[in-house]
Amino acid sequence: QEQLVESGGGLVQSGGSVRLSCAASGFAFSKFAISWYRSADGNKRELIGTITTTATTTIYSNSLKGRSTISRDNAQNTAYLQMTSLQPEDTAVYYCNARWAIAEHWGQGTQVTVSS
């Protein structure tokens, strides 16, 4: 079964850090670009950034530039999103997405709640 599973979310104090993981199974992870998204309202998903198969990364979210790092370990079929200096407005469900040509997979999301 092809799937992505996010983990590492939870309750974080303002100013704290969190490292989210995205574990893939059932497909050729190393061929897929990985993106991280977040949704604060349960509807619209904001693109945070993308890491390519060759580990070139781009952070698109202005609110997270300078505070986030995306990485991947193809040997472990896992991608990561490290975020620092978290603020209450970073509270959201965080999702990972894998995309290669027309193939695409989404995880179920992991909740990050930042307390003030």
C-alpha positions in Angstrom: 0.0 0.0 0.0 1.4 3.4 -1.0 1.3 5.8 1.9 2.9 8.8 3.6 2.7 9.1 7.4 3.5 12.3 9.1 4.6 12.4 12.8 6.3 14.6 15.3 3.5 17.1 15.9 2.1 18.1 19.2 2.0 21.0 21.7 4.9 23.4 21.5 5.6 26.5 23.5 6.0 29.8 21.7 9.6 30.2 20.7 10.1 26.4 20.6 11.1 24.1 17.8 9.7 21.0 16.2 10.9 18.4 13.7 8.2 16.7 11.7 8.8 13.4 9.8 7.2 12.1 6.7 7.7 8.3 6.3 6.9 6.8 2.9 6.1 3.2 2.0 4.9 1.3 -1.0 6.5 3.5 -3.6 9.8 4.6 -4.9 10.4 7.5 -2.5 13.7 8.6 -4.0 12.0 9.4 -7.3 9.5 11.8 -5.8 9.8 15.5 -4.9 8.5 16.1 -1.4 6.6 19.2 -0.4 5.3 20.3 3.0 2.0 22.1 3.4 0.0 23.4 6.3 -3.6 24.2 6.9 -4.7 26.4 9.7 -8.4 26.4 8.9 -8.9 22.8 7.7 -9.5 24.0 4.1 -6.8 26.0 2.3 -3.4 24.4 2.3 -0.4 26.7 2.3 2.7 25.5 0.5 5.7 25.7 2.8 8.4 24.4 0.6 9.7 21.6 -1.6 12.8 19.4 -1.7 13.7 17.8 -5.0 15.0 14.2 -5.5 18.5 15.7 -5.5 17.8 17.5 -2.2 17.6 21.0 -3.7 15.2 22.9 -1.4 13.0 25.9 -1.8 11.0 27.5 0.9 8.0 29.3 -0.5 6.2 30.4 2.6 7.3 34.0 3.6 6.2 33.4 7.1 8.5 30.4 7.5 11.5 31.6 5.6 14.5 31.6 7.8 12.7 29.4 10.4 12.3 26.2 8.5 14.4 23.5 6.9 13.3 20.7 4.7 15.5 17.6 4.3 15.3 14.0 3.3 16.9 10.7 3.8 16.2 8.5 0.8 17.8 5.5 2.5 15.2 5.8 5.2 12.4 6.8 2.9 11.7 9.8 5.1 11.5 13.5 4.7 11.7 16.1 7.5 10.5 19.6 8.3 12.4 21.4 11.0 10.8 24.6 12.3 12.2 27.0 14.9 11.0 30.1 16.7 7.4 28.8 16.5 4.6 31.3 17.1 0.9 30.7 17.8 0.1 31.6 14.2 2.1 28.5 13.2 -0.6 26.4 14.7 -1.9 24.2 11.9 -2.1 20.7 10.5 1.1 19.9 8.6 1.0 17.7 5.6 3.6 16.1 3.4 3.1 15.5 -0.3 5.1 13.3 -2.7 4.9 14.0 -6.4 6.5 12.5 -9.5 5.0 13.2 -12.9 1.3 12.4 -12.5 1.8 10.3 -9.4 1.0 12.0 -6.1 0.5 10.9 -2.5 -0.6 12.8 0.6 -0.2 12.0 4.2 -3.0 12.4 6.7 -1.3 15.3 8.5 0.1 16.0 11.9 -1.2 18.7 14.2 1.2 21.3 15.6 -0.2 23.6 18.3 1.9 26.5 19.5 0.9 27.9 22.9 1.5 31.5 23.8 
